[in-house]
Amino acid sequence: MKKMSRRNVLQRGAAAAAATIGLPCITTCLRTAPAGSVPSRQLTMGAIGLGNQGLHNLRSFLTCEDLRVLAVCDVDAGHLLRAKQTVDAAYGNQDCRSYRDFYEILARDDIDTVLIATPDHWHALLAIEAAKAGKDIYCEKPISLTIAEGRAVADTMQRYGTVYQSGTQRRSNACFRFGVDIAQSGMLGRLQELHCYYHNGPTCPPQKPEPVPDGFDYDRWLGPAPYEPYTPRRCHSTFRWLYDYSGGQLTDLGAHFNDLAQWANGTQYSGPTEYEGWAEFPREGLYNTPVRFGVVATYPDGVKMIIHDETEPGRGPRGNKFVGTEGWVSTDDTGKVTASSEEILRKLSSTQRDYEYMMGHHRNFLDCVKTRAKTIAPAEVAHRSTTTCHIANLCLRLGRKLTWDVEAERFVNDPQANRMMARAMRSPWRL
């Protein structure tokens, strides 16, 4: 395997219940780091997986003056060309190299970091290979396709001293960060409920196999997933509605909102121990992840994480609501904050300036690469939060209550559920 790159040298050495207030969410990288915050050395990056979300990440990283994107990689020729053109336009040259094989990026000693924004079933394998090659990693959520994969990623990042940032960008959004801080401050009293509001899942009619389009390496796109005939609705932006590649809304939105609930509850490194719920699955067609669902996950102290498939009447967008014995706070994707008291909203007003100085998720990653500090969304935290999503899915698929041993990371007296913690990979791929 490739020796450690030069990156490793650094390693060694936010009224009443109806009251509302708007707060813009911070998601982009500032053009430069604040003076004196981190060393000024320029970093380099290779980007792997450049569909819509990958391109969104790429464009944000391109605004960072202390980062140079040197290479892009994708199995879809159209995505690859678009990404290269984006990088070249940003830098005013033609220097960005294009690759179809991610190993060619990992083999380059002049690349310090990688952006991984492939479909979910590639996340763990790619992250582990990148860590072994000495690269620091910004990887889109969720961290894994299975519980076992997530544990393997977290352990690998620890073993190699890799700086890892999970793409749970809402952690760096001012509105969500405020809600978490209020929950942790004691202003809500003792926490009782952690609500996570998603959307319903979609359905898709049966699809006939089609020829693979020119310029698309479908076999490599499938990678470790089981072979299935090609159809456009299987790939790219709709992959997440099939269990072979993702976990539906439970892992797509859950990776964000369960994560924020875990953070608010002070359980980033543990999680609930009992899960029960209900689901309606597609009756036919291509997609097989839940369309309607609800899950209640209970922590040992009785706090409940409650997962909703569609928002409460009149609530609005996706988000979180944290409820305690003395009040509640709610945040959502529009940047709006609502609360049970004017006192909480006054707190938001008085601290807004602090949140305006938050650097953003991509900026945080680059700063931590330079200082070797822990990111705002490190691998172990991402694994524990994503585990709550995976267990919720298994609870719904098995149709029964599940009990989880947080320390051992095993189901209690349930061999079938334990077998579903991992999946076989299609040869030749393996962790």
C-alpha positions in Angstrom: 0.0 0.0 0.0 1.1 3.5 -0.6 3.4 5.1 2.0 2.2 8.0 4.0 2.2 11.3 2.2 3.8 14.5 3.3 0.6 15.3 5.2 1.8 12.9 7.9 4.8 15.1 8.6 2.4 17.6 10.1 0.8 14.9 12.2 4.0 14.1 13.8 5.3 17.4 15.1 -30.3 30.1 18.4 -42.6 35.7 23.4 -44.3 32.7 23.4 -44.5 29.5 21.6 -45.5 31.3 18.4 -42.6 33.7 18.5 -40.0 33.3 15.8 -36.7 34.7 14.8 -34.7 34.2 11.6 -31.0 33.4 11.6 -29.1 32.6 8.4 -27.4 29.3 8.4 -23.7 29.2 7.7 -22.6 26.5 5.2 -19.9 27.9 3.0 -16.2 28.2 3.5 -14.8 31.7 4.1 -12.3 32.7 1.6 -9.5 32.9 4.1 -8.9 31.8 7.6 -8.9 34.5 10.3 -5.4 35.9 10.9 -3.4 33.8 13.3 -6.0 31.0 13.6 -4.1 28.3 11.7 -0.8 28.0 9.9 -0.9 29.6 6.5 0.5 26.6 4.5 -1.6 25.8 1.4 -3.3 22.4 1.4 -4.1 20.3 -1.6 -7.2 18.1 -2.4 -8.5 15.4 -4.7 -12.3 15.1 -5.1 -14.0 11.7 -5.6 -17.6 11.4 -6.5 -18.9 14.6 -8.2 -22.6 14.4 -8.6 -24.8 17.2 -7.3 -23.7 17.1 -3.7 -20.1 16.5 -4.6 -20.1 19.5 -6.9 -21.7 21.6 -4.2 -18.9 20.6 -1.8 -16.3 21.2 -4.5 -17.5 24.7 -5.3 -17.3 25.6 -1.6 -13.8 24.3 -1.2 -12.7 26.2 -4.3 -13.4 29.5 -2.4 -10.8 28.7 0.2 -7.6 30.5 -0.7 -5.4 28.1 1.4 -6.6 25.1 -0.6 -5.7 24.0 -4.1 -7.9 21.3 -5.8 -5.5 19.3 -8.0 -7.6 16.4 -9.2 -11.1 15.1 -9.7 -12.5 11.5 -10.0 -15.9 10.1 -11.1 -17.1 7.0 -12.9 -19.5 9.2 -14.9 -17.8 11.0 -17.7 -20.3 13.8 -17.7 -19.8 14.4 -14.0 -16.1 14.2 -14.4 -16.0 16.8 -17.2 -18.3 19.2 -15.3 -16.1 19.0 -12.2 -12.8 19.6 -14.1 -14.4 22.5 -15.9 -15.5 23.9 -12.5 -12.0 23.7 -11.1 -10.3 25.0 -14.1 -12.7 28.0 -14.3 -12.0 28.8 -10.6 -8.2 28.8 -11.1 -8.1 30.2 -14.7 -6.1 27.3 -16.1 -6.3 23.7 -17.4 -4.2 22.1 -14.6 -6.9 19.9 -12.9 -6.3 16.2 -13.6 -9.2 13.9 -14.2 -9.3 10.3 -13.2 -11.8 7.4 -13.4 -10.0 5.3 -10.8 -9.8 6.7 -7.2 -6.6 4.8 -6.5 -4.8 7.2 -8.9 -5.7 10.1 -6.6 -4.7 8.2 -3.5 -1.4 7.4 -5.0 -0.4 11.0 -5.4 2.1 12.3 -2.8 1.2 15.9 -3.6 -2.4 15.5 -2.5 -3.0 16.1 1.3 -6.8 15.7 1.5 -9.7 14.0 -0.3 -13.3 14.9 -0.6 -15.5 11.8 -0.8 -19.1 12.4 -2.1 -19.9 9.1 -3.7 -23.1 7.2 -3.1 -23.3 5.9 0.5 -22.3 2.3 -0.2 -18.8 3.5 -1.2 -18.2 5.8 1.8 -16.6 3.4 4.2 -14.4 1.6 1.8 -13.1 4.8 0.2 -12.5 6.4 3.6 -10.5 3.5 4.8 -8.4 3.3 1.6 -7.8 7.1 1.8 -6.6 6.9 5.4 -4.2 4.1 4.6 -2.8 6.2 1.8 -2.1 9.0 4.3 -4.9 11.4 3.2 -7.1 13.5 5.5 -10.8 13.1 4.7 -13.9 15.1 4.2 -16.6 12.5 3.6 -20.3 13.0 2.9 -22.8 11.5 5.3 -23.7 8.9 6.3 -20.3 7.6 7.4 -21.4 4.0 6.4 -23.9 1.7 4.9 -23.9 -0.6 7.9 -23.1 -0.5 11.7 -20.0 -2.7 11.1 -18.7 -0.4 8.4 -19.0 2.6 10.6 -17.1 0.9 13.4 -14.4 0.0 10.9 -14.1 3.6 9.7 -13.9 5.1 13.2 -11.3 2.6 14.2 -9.2 3.2 11.1 -9.2 7.0 11.5 -8.0 6.5 15.1 -5.3 4.0 14.1 -3.9 6.3 11.4 -4.4 9.6 13.1 -6.5 10.8 10.2 -8.4 14.1 10.4 -11.9 13.1 9.4 -14.9 15.4 8.9 -18.4 13.9 8.3 -20.5 15.9 5.9 -23.1 16.6 8.6 -23.0 20.3 7.7 -25.9 21.3 9.9 -23.5 21.1 12.8 -21.9 24.2 11.5 -25.2 26.1 10.8 -25.8 28.8 13.3 -29.5 28.0 13.9 -28.9 24.4 14.7 -25.9 25.1 16.8 -28.0 27.6 18.9 -30.7 24.9 19.5 -28.0 22.4 20.7 -26.4 25.0 22.9 -29.8 25.9 24.5 -30.5 22.3 25.2 -27.1 21.8 26.8 -27.3 25.1 28.8 -30.0 23.9 31.2 -32.6 26.6 30.1 -35.0 23.8 29.1 -34.6 22.0 32.4 -34.2 18.3 32.2 -34.4 17.1 28.6 -37.3 14.7 27.9 -37.8 14.5 24.1 -35.5 15.0 21.1 -37.7 15.4 18.0 -36.3 14.8 14.6 -38.4 15.9 11.6 -37.8 14.3 8.2 -39.8 13.9 5.0 -41.7 10.9 3.7 -39.9 8.5 1.4 -40.7 8.2 -2.3 -41.9 5.3 -4.4 -41.0 4.3 -7.9 -42.9 2.0 -10.3 -41.1 -1.1 -11.7 -38.3 -0.2 -14.0 -37.1 -2.1 -17.1 -33.4 -2.7 -17.6 -31.7 -0.4 -20.0 -28.3 -0.2 -21.7 -25.6 1.4 -19.7 -25.0 4.9 -21.1 -21.7 5.6 -22.8 -19.2 7.1 -20.5 -20.7 5.6 -17.3 -18.7 2.8 -15.6 -21.7 1.1 -14.0 -19.8 -1.8 -12.7 -17.5 0.5 -10.8 -20.5 2.5 -9.6 -22.0 -0.7 -8.1 -18.6 -1.5 -6.6 -19.2 -3.6 -3.4 -23.0 -3.7 -3.9 -24.8 -6.7 -5.4 -25.0 -6.8 -9.2 -28.4 -5.6 -10.6 -29.3 -4.6 -14.2 -28.9 -1.0 -15.0 -31.8 1.5 -14.8 -31.3 5.3 -14.4 -33.6 5.4 -11.3 -31.1 3.1 -9.5 -28.2 5.5 -9.8 -27.1 9.0 -9.0 -29.4 11.2 -7.0 -32.0 8.4 -6.4 -29.7 5.7 -5.2 -30.7 6.4 -1.5 -34.1 4.8 -1.9 -32.7 1.4 -2.3 -31.2 -0.6 0.6 -28.3 -1.9 -1.5 -26.8 1.6 -1.6 -28.3 3.6 1.3 -31.1 3.6 4.0 -33.7 6.0 2.7 -34.7 9.0 4.7 -33.6 7.3 7.9 -30.0 7.6 6.9 -30.2 10.6 4.5 -31.9 13.0 6.9 -31.3 11.0 10.0 -27.6 11.4 9.6 -28.2 15.1 10.2 -31.1 15.4 12.7 -30.3 12.3 14.8 -26.8 13.6 15.0 -28.0 17.0 16.3 -30.2 15.3 18.9 -27.3 13.2 20.1 -25.2 16.3 20.4 -28.0 18.2 22.3 -28.4 15.3 24.7 -24.7 15.0 25.4 -24.6 11.5 24.1 -22.3 11.9 21.1 -20.3 8.8 22.1 -23.2 6.6 23.1 -26.8 6.5 22.1 -30.3 5.1 22.8 -30.7 1.5 24.0 -34.3 0.7 23.0 -35.9 1.2 19.6 -39.5 0.6 18.5 -41.6 1.9 15.6 -43.7 1.4 12.6 -43.3 1.7 8.8 -45.1 1.4 5.5 -42.9 0.1 2.7 -43.4 0.3 -1.0 -45.7 -2.5 -2.2 -44.0 -2.8 -5.6 -41.5 -1.1 -7.8 -37.8 -0.3 -7.6 -37.5 1.4 -4.3 -37.6 -0.5 -1.0 -36.9 1.9 1.8 -39.8 3.2 4.0 -42.3 5.6 2.7 -44.1 6.3 6.0 -42.4 5.6 9.4 -42.1 6.6 13.0 -39.5 5.5 15.5 -39.0 6.1 19.2 -35.5 5.5 20.6 -35.1 5.6 24.3 -31.9 6.4 26.3 -31.1 4.7 29.6 -32.2 7.8 31.5 -35.6 7.8 29.8 -34.9 10.6 27.3 -36.6 9.8 24.0 -35.4 10.5 20.5 -38.6 10.7 18.4 -38.3 10.3 14.6 -41.1 11.8 12.5 -41.6 11.0 8.8 -43.5 14.2 8.1 -43.6 17.4 10.0 -46.3 18.4 12.5 -49.2 20.3 11.1 -48.1 23.9 10.5 -44.5 23.2 11.6 -42.9 23.6 8.2 -39.4 22.4 7.1 -37.2 19.7 8.3 -35.5 20.2 11.7 -35.3 19.5 15.4 -37.3 20.3 18.5 -35.8 19.8 21.9 -38.2 19.6 24.8 -37.4 19.8 28.5 -39.2 20.1 31.8 -38.9 23.9 31.7 -39.4 24.7 28.0 -38.5 23.9 24.4 -36.5 25.2 21.4 -37.1 24.4 17.8 -34.9 24.9 14.7 -35.4 24.2 11.0 -33.8 24.3 7.6 -34.9 27.9 6.9 -32.7 29.2 9.7 -35.8 30.0 11.9 -35.7 29.5 15.6 -38.9 29.2 17.8 -39.0 28.8 21.5 -41.2 28.5 24.5 -40.1 31.8 26.1 -38.8 35.2 25.3 -35.9 34.6 27.5 -34.6 31.9 25.1 -35.0 34.2 22.1 -33.2 37.1 23.9 -30.4 34.7 24.4 -30.3 34.1 20.6 -30.2 37.9 20.0 -27.4 38.4 22.5 -25.2 35.6 21.0 -26.0 36.0 17.3 -22.7 37.8 16.8 -20.7 34.9 18.1 -22.4 32.5 15.6 -21.7 34.9 12.7 -18.0 34.2 13.3 -18.4 30.4 12.9 -16.1 29.3 10.1 -18.4 26.8 8.4 -18.0 23.1 8.0 -15.4 23.1 5.2 -13.3 25.7 6.9 -13.3 23.7 10.1 -12.0 20.7 8.2 -9.1 22.6 6.7 -8.2 24.3 9.9 -8.1 20.9 11.7 -5.9 19.4 9.0 -3.4 22.1 9.7 -3.5 21.9 13.4 -4.3 18.1 13.8 -7.2 19.0 16.0 -10.5 17.1 16.1 -13.1 18.3 13.7 -16.6 19.3 14.6 -17.9 16.0 13.2 -15.2 13.4 13.7 -15.5 9.7 12.7 -16.4 8.3 16.1 -19.2 10.8 16.6 -20.5 10.3 13.1 -20.5 6.5 13.6 -22.5 6.7 16.8 -25.1 9.1 15.3 -25.4 7.0 12.1 -25.7 3.8 14.3 -29.0 5.3 15.6 -30.1 5.6 12.0 -29.1 2.0 11.1 -30.8 0.6 14.2 -34.0 2.5 13.4 -34.0 1.0 9.9 -33.4 -2.5 11.3 -36.2 -2.1 13.8 -38.5 -1.2 11.0 -37.3 -4.0 8.7 -37.6 -6.6 11.3 -40.9 -5.2 12.6 -40.0 -5.5 16.3 -38.5 -3.7 19.2 -34.7 -3.9 19.4 -32.5 -3.5 22.5 -29.0 -2.2 21.9 -25.9 -2.6 24.1 -24.1 0.7 23.6 -20.8 -0.4 25.1 -20.5 -3.7 23.2 -22.2 -2.4 20.1 -24.4 -5.5 19.8 -28.1 -6.3 20.0 -29.2 -8.0 23.2 -30.4 -11.6 22.7 -31.1 -11.1 19.0 -28.8 -13.1 16.7 -30.8 -12.1 13.6 -30.4 -8.4 14.2 -26.7 -8.9 15.0 -26.2 -10.7 11.6 -27.7 -7.6 9.9 -25.1 -5.3 11.3 -22.8 -6.2 8.4 -23.2 -7.1 4.7 -21.1 -9.1 2.3 -19.3 -7.1 -0.4 -19.2 -8.1 -4.0 -15.8 -9.3 -5.0 -13.1 -8.0 -5.2 -14.1 -5.3 -2.8 -13.6 -5.7 0.9 -12.8 -3.5 3.9 
